[in-house]
Amino acid sequence: MSATFLHQEPGSLALCSDREGVMRPDQIGDYRVPSDPRVHPDGVTVAFVVSQIDLAEDRYVRRIWLWDGNEAHPLTAGPGDARPRWSPDGARLLFLRERDGETQTAILPFGGGEAELVSSLALGVAEAEWSPDGSQIAVVAKEWIPELAELDDDERERRPKRYTRVPYRGDNRGWTGDRRSHIWLIDPDGNDEPRCLTPGDDDEAQVAWHPDGNEIAFISRRHETRELDPGSQIYTLDPSTAAVTERTPVGTWQVPAYDRAGRLHAIGDPDPWAWPGVPVLRRIDEALTDLSSHLDRSVITFSPPIAPAGPQWLDDGTALTVLEDEGRLRVIRLGEDGSATDVVGSDRLVTGVSPRSDGTAFAFTASAPTDPGELWWWEDGAERRLTALNDDFRAGTPLAEPRRFTVEHDEATVEGWIYLPPGDGSVPVLFNIHGGPATQYGYGFFDEFQVYAGAGYGVVATNPRGSSGYGHDHVTAVVGRWDEELPPDLADLLGAVDAAGAVEPRLDTDDVGIMGGSYGGLMTLRVIAADQRYKSAVAERGLYTWTSFSGTSDIGMWFGRAYLGFDLYDDPERVWWSGPLAYVPTVETPTLVIHSESDWRTPIEQGEQLFAALKRVGVETEFVRFPGGEGHELSRSGTPRHRQERFEIILDWHGRHLAASANAPEA
């Protein structure tokens, strides 16, 4: 990396480690994030995961914590413990333990003692679920394809890789063509050898047990056109015979689960091309019974992930589920007939719910713009906070509370938020565009907005058309429109800064930078190509040209058709004009290009092409490549030091081109 990224021009927004009262890049290890709550069969005790960054060791530390009815405390030492699952009798806690890059299944006696590993599968374990009687554990684990199974690691690495289908690599997963994910049965007492239930050339995931233990549901992609088209199916298998039954047509399925009566459900649609859209909860029997489309809101999200995912079934046949809704993640109770009742709301993100079986109480994790997250308890309509994981962080680092605004024009009303640094003077603007596009900004803690506000910027963020959380018409509005001169999302984004400035006079709308990652990188280029007001831009891990993306991305064979509305070879001219690389000749804004070398979602060749194109037209540009196996998720789950360095690089670039705020905290 060039030393230029540590350079500070006079008057730039300096990045100083001794600032008080704002969040700095080196504070990403100062807060803790709770997730995946699991209520014990006693209806009181709660196991949950607490994650924290250790910058000194350049790692994430994940431990299982326990709320024992009186206080919360760490139950495991970590540093790589996750996915807690109580045994049906409550006597043992199952979880996944990662050590030296290998993840295996561990069991901890609830009454005390040491955790013991109960699996030793060669490529580790990704999921583990107790059988209803506690006698077996179903796990999802990878194994080498047969021709590589007997080779040592050096020989496997040396040999040329030979593939017969795509995709053969996945973001954050690496090479996938030489291994398969299968369902295994493991004896929790270690008396029997693991038994593979789904051998063969397919991959399986997301296991769920029938309440009587005679059936396991899972997801797999086995249709003939799976290389070229999206789609998956729900299957069930008999754990005693390993006989597999197809339960749904090819569609957009995920999170199979049984209710207490043994009825199978899943989230999705029987149309594999229903994405982008609003995922629907359906009961799977002789027909597919729609339970949630009338809500016009999704019962699952991709970012942030919800754990436990999907509906949490209660004894009476109803379910608690998290609903994505206009920047919020709230909890509703969904009846057998699809009726919905609000349970937990407010301006926050609920990231996990685990109920008592009778529904009289439940634990949940939630974050808010000024709160990285805590564990909560709901009972009799009242909420109680159980943890104080981030009290010290919030007390020592005042965080920006966002102000809501809307972008209104003839075609749509779009929601947005403004984050301001301390003070009352004018501040330069950093306009942020989220990825997806079918995700949402909203009312959760987002370290990026707090760090940028802490550096003296007014942060502006919106949910343009194409975002999720606002219903089917909003999320699908961009399909087939990106080759237009002014597609719907571009119209929304072009109006955002002035709309924000109209409600917040501190924003200097003549001194504006812009940035975004993935889809946000795509639209950053479209915006600066259409409007030369921007003085600085950062395009990160973006999709810049569809032609090469189609053959290099792990989702490239279908994602383009899903959003463009036609196949790559149907109309090459429309394909070209649907990508931002076509608009580079009108770009004038100095643009920093950031990409990761192991990004298989938008491979680094996308960034390479953009950097070269900007050079060709004479735009000031630099190219930052993150090495070391970093992928598409660098900003969210990359190595801690790289995440900190990314912040410093971004702030340095904007600081070179935007004026320092008169109210930025002094270094």
Buried (B, 14 or more C-beta within 10 A) or exposed (E): EEEEBEEBEEEBBBBEEEBEEBBBBBBBBBBBBBBBBBBBBEBBBBBBBBBBBEBEEEBBBBBBBBBEEEEBEEBBEBBBBBBBBBBBEBEBBBBBBBEEEBBBBBBBEBEEEEBBEBBEBEBBBBBBBBBBEBBBBBBBBBBBEEEBEEEEEEEBEEEEEEEEEBBBBBBBBEEBBBBBBBBBBBBBEEEEEBEBBBEEEBBBBBBBBBBEBBBBBBBBBBBEEBEEBBBBBBBBBBBEEBEBEEBBBBBBBBBBBBBBEEBBBBBBBBBBBBBBBBBBBBBBEEEBBEBBBEBBBBBBBBBBEBBBBBBBBBEBEBBBBBBBBBBBBBBBBBBBEBEBEEBBBEBBBBBBBBBBBEBEBBBBBBBBBBBBBBBBBBEEEEEEEBBEBBEEBBEEBBBBEBEEBBBEEEEBEBBBBBBBBBBEEBBBBBBBBBBBBBBBBBBBBBBBBBBBBBBBBBBBBBBBBBBBBBBBEBBBBBBBBBBBEEBBBBBBBBBBBEBBBEEBEBBBBEBBBBBBBBBBBBBBBBBBBBBEBBBBBBBBBBBBBBBBBBEBBBBBBBBBBBBBBBEBEEBEEBBBBBBBBBBBEEBBBBBBBBBBBBBBBBBBBBBBBBBBBBEEEEBBBBBBBBEEEBBBBBBEBBBBBBBBBBBBBBBBBBBBBBBBBEBBBEE
